């Protein structure tokens, strides 16, 4: 239910899992209560016992050993429950050592290369740098094809690609490698190319499976004053640049633009008969150009633009000599009625909650995930964060922030899921204590989740959290089966002690077989980059939880109802 009814961008990638699993389970239940009994009646032939006293399936060496272990757990139930609680706490602490991630990188062969020149660079300069990169990539046998876009990003060609706003100092390459191994070699080549151009800010990335982020590590600095925000951002960049696990630390809001200010002497302009609107139109026509006509060629329309030649309009020193027409038909130089000055100003201002915002972003080393690196550097900035003036803040951004939002969206639906489970358990068990005993077994899966993720090296990501939710449901199902069998044994006239032991013995095979089937069903998914963490979570949790359900749940049942061994 949390997967199917959660909100946010992350749910778009796995939301259909809920409907597929729900449909499959409903159909399988119908088959189990209709088709399976018919097949069993037609296909299974029970042979008569060869002797007067038939073979007792539950009187083998294995089941006798299981009875002894189960009896010991019930007799020492306090010790067993304490050890189980200690193991649960220890495995939760192991999660600290498990890598954290949001969504893994895609297995698609594309590499996205972003090139950023100094703020205010012309599109001609950006095109020249892009052509140099293109020449360096030309003829590479590892590249199937590539395309690049100057002044803008590529159009959205996949859901997890985030378009880039147009900017004259920006260019983007979409490089398609021949395979994943070739993609890694192309990445190394891009490192060498960018290292030879230190003035060029370059960043390449593979396409992400989940919601996109520009950089693995992103910290957002917000405030009211531009210069103060930039000062704080420079301090953050200094701290991040000193960390060995980070590289290519940069800001998304860089240099100021060079601008030309024109201050009109209104008194002189009025004496000469020049109004501000005429002056603005004249400068627009001579420098930027105005459309005076259109030329049609088949289905295309091309504007005919009137403006000065490129040599004169590109020379800043010639601006003061521009001719401004007067109402008398004569001309006057621009510097006769205006004062020209040169300055710099913010060419781009990013805002968050209407406040100026600078994002400090960086790439990570290969031995750490982006979320782990973000949280690590965020902790190291604790002293700086505490010293910030009111109205200024340093916050996690990018995948780290999106991950928290996605998990919170999952958790919002958990109360509704819990209510539905409680109702179903009450209908099935018709007992409040038994319902609570069943719910207490749900967290036992975490005892196997942490070791499984550590041993396989898989991160605790969004799909792993979904696996933990699914795991709790499977564990509850096993507990319901066992408690229901205990009730049947008691109703048949057995004592509470014998009922608990015999129920665990009778249900051992079905619970173990269904758990084994679920675990083996996860094996094909385990190598998957996307579904692998979910498969490892469910398989590892089931291995531990199934064993603990057969041993710890009887001990919990005996402790709750104060069942003592029979003499």
Rosetta blueprint (number, residue, H / E / L):
1 X L
2 X H
3 X H
4 X H
5 X H
6 X L
7 X L
8 X L
9 X L
10 X L
11 X H
12 X H
13 X H
14 X H
15 X L
16 X H
17 X H
18 X H
19 X H
20 X H
21 X H
22 X H
23 X H
24 X H
25 X H
26 X H
27 X H
28 X H
29 X H
30 X H
31 X H
32 X H
33 X H
34 X H
35 X H
36 X H
37 X H
38 X H
39 X H
40 X H
41 X H
42 X H
43 X H
44 X L
45 X L
46 X L
47 X L
48 X L
49 X L
50 X L
51 X L
52 X L
53 X L
54 X L
55 X L
56 X L
57 X L
58 X L
59 X L
60 X L
61 X H
62 X H
63 X H
64 X H
65 X H
66 X H
67 X H
68 X H
69 X H
70 X H
71 X H
72 X H
73 X H
74 X H
75 X H
76 X L
77 X H
78 X H
79 X H
80 X H
81 X H
82 X H
83 X H
84 X H
85 X H
86 X H
87 X H
88 X H
89 X H
90 X H
91 X H
92 X H
93 X H
94 X H
95 X H
96 X H
97 X H
98 X L
99 X L
100 X E
101 X L
102 X L
103 X L
104 X L
105 X E
106 X L
107 X L
108 X L
109 X L
110 X E
111 X E
112 X E
113 X E
114 X E
115 X E
116 X E
117 X L
118 X L
119 X L
120 X L
121 X L
122 X L
123 X H
124 X H
125 X H
126 X H
127 X H
128 X H
129 X H
130 X H
131 X H
132 X H
133 X H
134 X H
135 X H
136 X H
137 X H
138 X L
139 X L
140 X L
141 X L
142 X L
143 X E
144 X E
145 X E
146 X E
147 X E
148 X E
149 X E
150 X E
151 X L
152 X L
153 X L
154 X L
155 X L
156 X L
157 X L
158 X L
159 X L
160 X L
161 X L
162 X L
163 X L
164 X L
165 X L
166 X L
167 X L
168 X L
169 X L
170 X E
171 X E
172 X E
173 X E
174 X E
175 X E
176 X E
177 X E
178 X L
179 X L
180 X H
181 X H
182 X H
183 X H
184 X H
185 X H
186 X H
187 X H
188 X H
189 X H
190 X H
191 X H
192 X H
193 X H
194 X H
195 X H
196 X L
197 X L
198 X L
199 X L
200 X L
201 X E
202 X E
203 X E
204 X E
205 X E
206 X E
207 X L
208 X E
209 X L
210 X L
211 X L
212 X L
213 X L
214 X L
215 X L
216 X L
217 X E
218 X E
219 X E
220 X E
221 X E
222 X E
223 X L
224 X L
225 X L
226 X H
227 X H
228 X H
229 X H
230 X H
231 X H
232 X H
233 X H
234 X H
235 X H
236 X H
237 X H
238 X H
239 X H
240 X H
241 X H
242 X L
243 X L
244 X L
245 X L
246 X E
247 X E
248 X E
249 X E
250 X E
251 X E
252 X L
253 X L
254 X L
255 X L
256 X L
257 X E
258 X E
259 X E
260 X E
261 X E
262 X E
263 X E
264 X E
265 X L
266 X H
267 X H
268 X H
269 X H
270 X H
271 X H
272 X H
273 X L
274 X L
275 X L
276 X H
277 X H
278 X H
279 X H
280 X H
281 X H
282 X H
283 X H
284 X H
285 X H
286 X H
287 X H
288 X H
289 X L
290 X E
291 X E
292 X E
293 X E
294 X E
295 X E
296 X E
297 X E
298 X L
299 X L
300 X E
301 X E
302 X E
303 X E
304 X E
305 X E
306 X E
307 X L
308 X L
309 X L
310 X H
311 X H
312 X H
313 X H
314 X L
315 X L
316 X H
317 X H
318 X H
319 X H
320 X H
321 X H
322 X L
323 X E
324 X E
325 X E
326 X L
327 X L
328 X L
329 X L
330 X L
331 X E
332 X E
333 X E
334 X H
335 X H
336 X H
337 X L
338 X E
339 X E
340 X E
341 X E
342 X E
343 X E
344 X E
345 X E
346 X L
347 X L
348 X L
349 X L
350 X L
351 X E
352 X E
353 X L
354 X L
355 X E
356 X E
357 X E
358 X E
359 X E
360 X E
361 X E
362 X E
363 X E
364 X E
365 X L
366 X L
367 X L
368 X L
369 X L
370 X H
371 X H
372 X H
373 X H
374 X H
375 X H
376 X H
377 X H
378 X H
379 X H
380 X H
381 X L
382 X H
383 X H
384 X H
385 X H
386 X H
387 X L
388 X L
389 X L
390 X L
391 X L
392 X L
393 X E
394 X E
395 X E
396 X E
397 X E
398 X L
399 X H
400 X H
401 X H
402 X H
403 X H
404 X H
405 X H
406 X H
407 X H
408 X H
409 X H
410 X H
411 X H
412 X H
413 X H
414 X H
415 X H
416 X H
417 X H
418 X H
419 X H
420 X H
421 X H
422 X H
423 X H
424 X H
425 X H
426 X H
427 X H
428 X H
429 X H
430 X L
431 X L
432 X H
433 X H
434 X H
435 X H
436 X H
437 X H
438 X H
439 X H
440 X H
441 X L
442 X H
443 X H
444 X H
445 X H
446 X H
447 X H
448 X H
449 X H
450 X H
451 X H
452 X H
453 X H
454 X H
455 X H
456 X H
457 X L
458 X L
459 X L
460 X E
461 X L
462 X H
463 X H
464 X H
465 X H
466 X H
467 X H
468 X H
469 X H
470 X H
471 X H
472 X H
473 X H
474 X H
475 X H
476 X H
477 X H
478 X H
479 X H
480 X H
481 X H
482 X H
483 X H
484 X H
485 X H
486 X H
487 X H
488 X H
489 X H
490 X H
491 X H
492 X L
493 X L
494 X L
495 X L
496 X H
497 X H
498 X H
499 X H
500 X H
501 X H
502 X H
503 X H
504 X H
505 X H
506 X H
507 X H
508 X H
509 X H
510 X H
511 X H
512 X H
513 X H
514 X H
515 X H
516 X H
517 X H
518 X H
519 X H
520 X H
521 X H
522 X H
523 X H
524 X H
525 X H
526 X H
527 X L
528 X L
529 X L
530 X L
531 X L
532 X H
533 X H
534 X H
535 X H
536 X H
537 X H
538 X H
539 X H
540 X H
541 X H
542 X H
543 X H
544 X H
545 X H
546 X H
547 X H
548 X H
549 X H
550 X H
551 X H
552 X H
553 X H
554 X H
555 X H
556 X H
557 X H
558 X H
559 X H
560 X H
561 X L
562 X L
563 X L
564 X L
565 X L
566 X L
567 X L
